[in-house]
């Protein structure tokens, strides 16, 4: 019989009690007492400076961010306190969602349950309801961020996959397509949390299912989202190649999907500093998007966010890469003015880009004001991408105005 691994210091009840109560000062003090490690060594394990470890132990600094909690749990090798590890890593509980319209009636709920429990024949009404549910989750993620929704989406995907055995004919293709959409959404949420390997694995699974279902739009979208992931990591050439694959390897895609891939290729060229090619592709993408806007009913459901205003924001990011600061400020300002407030996570991201552009343009007072205003949302729903962009902005701001740069750094440290 295999033995469970020894917990070392984590077998001590005092340390476990401190962890269970999330008393991080007691966790650090007790862990160091049991292991004999210095504050410097513990800091190396958890990615904090010795002074930060000391401040936490003395109660001078509170651990409020999920990012720091995750570092403490992972670096100290803390055991799973709940079975699925979510609470030990600071994840928020799954949020209950109230759909905008009436929920499924009792008969439909019974059919969903019977399909999962006894593999009875799946029907179109059940799949229609799951389509609507996925759409609601996509919009909820715009507001809440990805972390609260990962668990519920994984369970929802398991439900869809379980339905495949009882689906027949065209309904079987619908189940595979629905599974592909769920996998793509899970990939996006992993990417949002900077879980690169998990995101790539989900994108690959989504792409495979999209090909099986004959869904050209989703097959192209997964390639394009992998291009976006490459862009976010600064891999310009990979970004361009994947975006070009999304443009040309999947015939029959909608105009919106094609326009999305074209602007993604443009952003890759901008990242490489290739201004002429970037602007050419941006103009081409804008023309495609204008045509797509004439027939929004032809677009797949996950393209709900794609609009002329969204394109203005993408152009602003490309211009930011090209260090055309004034143009970037104008484009990002125009795009943000028309973005609904409920897009909290995305609005935080584009506001950090605006702060960066203002700092680059030498408008240090405006840059500081925009950056300071977005710090709370970036800390709450914008980690790691918006948060990292604020740190980049702080560097640019410090070069232009050391005093204002220090103000922003101090604000970031308060949430770190």
NORKA-V562557 format. One record per run of one state. SS is the DSSP state (hx for helix, st for strand, lp for the rest). FROM is the first residue (numbers start at 0). TO is the last residue. If there is no record, write none. Layout:
ss->SS from->FROM to->TO
ss->SS from->FROM to->TO
This chain:
ss->lp from->0 to->6
ss->hx from->7 to->10
ss->lp from->11 to->11
ss->hx from->12 to->19
ss->lp from->20 to->22
ss->hx from->23 to->34
ss->lp from->35 to->37
ss->hx from->38 to->45
ss->lp from->46 to->48
ss->hx from->49 to->56
ss->lp from->57 to->64
ss->hx from->65 to->75
ss->lp from->76 to->104
ss->hx from->105 to->117
ss->lp from->118 to->122
ss->hx from->123 to->143
ss->lp from->144 to->145
ss->hx from->146 to->165
ss->lp from->166 to->168
ss->hx from->169 to->191
ss->lp from->192 to->194
ss->hx from->195 to->212
ss->lp from->213 to->214
ss->hx from->215 to->231
ss->lp from->232 to->234
ss->hx from->235 to->247
ss->lp from->248 to->253
ss->hx from->254 to->270
ss->lp from->271 to->273
ss->hx from->274 to->292
ss->lp from->293 to->294
ss->hx from->295 to->297
ss->lp from->298 to->299
ss->hx from->300 to->302
ss->lp from->303 to->306
ss->hx from->307 to->320
ss->lp from->321 to->323
ss->hx from->324 to->336
ss->lp from->337 to->342
ss->hx from->343 to->359
ss->lp from->360 to->362
ss->hx from->363 to->380
ss->lp from->381 to->383
ss->hx from->384 to->399
ss->lp from->400 to->400
ss->hx from->401 to->414
ss->lp from->415 to->415
